[in-house]
């Protein structure tokens, strides 16, 4: 939680403009979060988030002054792409990144709220499924018109059954809990 507190939990400026450089720096610390879960089930989501960060960064790096804020990127791309906008460029990557961040938020909130499958209380499947389903109920679901992401998410949906669980024995569970807390505290 330390990385999150240091990089992500800053108040929004009065003008509500999000500076692109600091935003990219902050979100770049999130993909390794999925490594803390100890399962390859989340690899497609991690790759998706990382890929979208890379796409936005590529646009930002072409002219950091011109693309100082995320709003600047949207405005320039809207003019540049015309009728294709917002389904192209860094704008599209930003939309997908926002959805990935929302997935993380719902997933973690579900865990914090203590939601679980009573027949398998140590599994995080119910939390991952809730986060995934939140996207499929969205006005423009994650699978809407994006074949690669649809492939990734279909993989994820079928993989929730493989989502990691905690060991059944109390001593092993307590040990794993300490390890997970240590890993997550780093975040």
C-alpha positions as CSV (number, residue, x, y, z in Angstrom):
1,X,0.0,0.0,0.0
2,X,3.0,2.3,0.4
3,X,3.4,2.7,-3.4
4,X,-0.2,3.4,-3.8
5,X,-0.2,6.0,-1.1
6,X,2.9,7.7,-2.4
7,X,2.0,7.7,-6.1
8,X,-1.8,7.5,-6.5
9,X,-3.6,9.1,-3.6
10,X,-2.9,12.7,-4.4
11,X,-5.8,15.2,-4.5
12,X,-7.1,16.4,-7.8
13,X,-6.0,20.0,-8.6
14,X,-8.5,22.8,-8.4
15,X,-8.7,23.1,-12.3
16,X,-9.4,19.3,-12.3
17,X,-6.7,18.8,-15.0
18,X,-4.7,15.6,-14.5
19,X,-1.1,16.1,-15.5
20,X,-0.1,13.3,-17.9
21,X,3.5,12.7,-16.7
22,X,2.6,12.2,-13.0
23,X,-0.4,10.2,-13.9
24,X,1.6,7.8,-16.1
25,X,4.3,7.5,-13.3
26,X,1.6,6.6,-10.8
27,X,-0.3,4.0,-12.9
28,X,3.0,2.4,-14.0
29,X,3.2,1.0,-10.4
30,X,-0.1,-0.9,-10.7
31,X,0.7,-3.8,-13.1
32,X,3.1,-5.5,-10.7
33,X,0.2,-5.6,-8.2
34,X,-1.1,-8.7,-10.1
35,X,2.2,-10.5,-9.4
36,X,1.3,-10.2,-5.7
37,X,-1.7,-12.4,-6.3
38,X,0.5,-15.4,-7.2
39,X,-1.5,-16.6,-10.1
40,X,-1.1,-16.3,-13.9
41,X,-4.9,-15.9,-14.2
42,X,-4.5,-12.1,-14.1
43,X,-1.7,-12.0,-16.7
44,X,-4.0,-10.8,-19.5
45,X,-5.3,-7.9,-17.4
46,X,-1.8,-7.0,-16.3
47,X,-0.7,-7.0,-20.0
48,X,-3.7,-5.0,-21.1
49,X,-3.1,-2.3,-18.4
50,X,0.6,-2.2,-19.2
51,X,-0.1,-1.9,-23.0
52,X,-2.5,1.0,-22.5
53,X,0.0,2.8,-20.3
54,X,2.6,2.3,-23.0
55,X,0.3,3.7,-25.8
56,X,-0.5,6.8,-23.8
57,X,3.1,7.3,-22.9
58,X,4.2,7.0,-26.5
59,X,1.9,10.0,-27.4
60,X,2.9,12.0,-24.4
61,X,6.6,11.5,-25.1
62,X,6.2,13.0,-28.6
63,X,5.6,16.4,-27.0
64,X,5.3,16.6,-23.2
65,X,4.5,20.3,-23.3
66,X,1.7,19.8,-25.8
67,X,0.3,16.8,-23.9
68,X,0.8,18.2,-20.4
69,X,-2.6,17.0,-19.3
70,X,-4.8,14.1,-20.2
71,X,-7.4,16.6,-21.4
72,X,-4.8,18.0,-23.8
73,X,-4.4,14.5,-25.4
74,X,-8.1,14.1,-25.8
75,X,-8.5,17.6,-27.4
76,X,-5.6,17.2,-29.8
77,X,-6.7,13.7,-30.8
78,X,-10.3,14.7,-31.3
79,X,-9.2,17.3,-33.8
80,X,-6.6,15.1,-35.4
81,X,-8.8,12.0,-35.8
82,X,-12.1,13.6,-36.5
83,X,-14.9,11.1,-37.0
84,X,-12.7,8.1,-35.9
85,X,-12.3,9.7,-32.4
86,X,-12.6,8.5,-29.7
87,X,-12.0,5.0,-31.0
88,X,-8.3,5.5,-31.9
89,X,-5.0,6.5,-30.4
90,X,-4.2,7.4,-26.8
91,X,-7.8,8.3,-26.3
92,X,-8.9,4.7,-26.8
93,X,-6.0,3.5,-24.6
94,X,-7.0,5.9,-21.9
95,X,-10.6,4.5,-22.0
96,X,-9.4,1.0,-21.7
97,X,-6.9,1.9,-18.9
98,X,-9.8,3.6,-17.0
99,X,-11.8,0.4,-17.3
100,X,-8.8,-1.7,-16.1
101,X,-8.3,0.6,-13.1
102,X,-12.0,0.3,-12.3
103,X,-11.6,-3.5,-12.4
104,X,-8.8,-3.2,-9.8
105,X,-11.0,-0.9,-7.7
106,X,-14.0,-3.2,-7.7
107,X,-11.8,-6.3,-7.1
108,X,-10.1,-4.8,-4.1
109,X,-13.3,-3.3,-2.7
110,X,-15.0,-6.7,-2.9
111,X,-12.1,-8.2,-1.0
112,X,-12.2,-5.4,1.6
113,X,-15.9,-5.8,2.0
114,X,-15.4,-9.4,2.9
115,X,-17.4,-10.8,0.0
116,X,-16.6,-14.5,-0.5
117,X,-18.0,-17.8,-1.6
118,X,-19.1,-19.5,1.6
119,X,-18.4,-23.0,0.2
120,X,-14.8,-21.8,-0.7
121,X,-14.1,-18.9,1.6
122,X,-10.4,-18.8,0.9
123,X,-10.8,-18.2,-2.9
124,X,-10.8,-14.8,-4.6
125,X,-12.9,-16.1,-7.5
126,X,-16.0,-14.3,-6.3
127,X,-14.1,-11.0,-6.1
128,X,-12.6,-11.3,-9.5
129,X,-15.9,-12.4,-11.0
130,X,-17.6,-9.4,-9.5
131,X,-15.1,-7.0,-11.0
132,X,-15.3,-8.7,-14.4
133,X,-19.1,-8.7,-14.3
134,X,-19.2,-5.0,-13.4
135,X,-17.6,-4.4,-16.9
136,X,-20.0,-6.6,-18.8
137,X,-22.9,-4.6,-17.3
138,X,-21.3,-1.3,-18.2
139,X,-23.0,0.8,-20.9
140,X,-20.1,-0.1,-23.2
141,X,-18.8,-3.4,-21.8
142,X,-15.2,-4.4,-22.0
143,X,-15.9,-6.9,-24.8
144,X,-17.6,-4.2,-26.9
145,X,-15.9,-4.0,-30.3
146,X,-12.5,-5.0,-29.2
147,X,-11.5,-8.4,-30.4
148,X,-8.1,-8.8,-28.6
149,X,-9.5,-7.6,-25.3
150,X,-12.5,-9.9,-25.8
151,X,-10.1,-12.8,-26.3
152,X,-8.2,-11.8,-23.1
153,X,-11.4,-11.3,-21.1
154,X,-12.9,-14.6,-22.3
155,X,-9.7,-16.2,-21.1
156,X,-10.0,-14.4,-17.8
157,X,-13.7,-15.3,-17.4
158,X,-13.0,-19.0,-17.9
159,X,-9.9,-18.7,-15.7
160,X,-11.7,-17.4,-12.6
161,X,-12.2,-21.1,-11.6
162,X,-8.4,-21.2,-11.3
163,X,-8.2,-18.0,-9.2
164,X,-5.9,-18.6,-6.2
165,X,-7.1,-19.5,-2.8
166,X,-5.6,-19.6,0.6
167,X,-4.4,-22.8,2.2
168,X,-6.9,-24.7,4.2
169,X,-4.7,-25.3,7.3
170,X,-4.6,-22.5,9.8
171,X,-0.8,-22.3,10.1
172,X,-0.3,-22.3,6.4
173,X,-3.1,-19.7,6.0
174,X,-1.5,-17.5,8.6
175,X,1.9,-17.8,6.9
176,X,0.4,-17.0,3.5
177,X,-1.5,-14.1,5.0
178,X,1.8,-12.6,6.4
179,X,3.5,-13.0,3.0
180,X,0.5,-11.4,1.2
181,X,0.4,-8.6,3.6
182,X,4.1,-8.0,3.1
183,X,3.7,-8.0,-0.7
184,X,0.6,-5.7,-0.6
185,X,2.2,-3.4,2.0
186,X,5.0,-2.8,-0.6
187,X,2.2,-1.5,-2.8
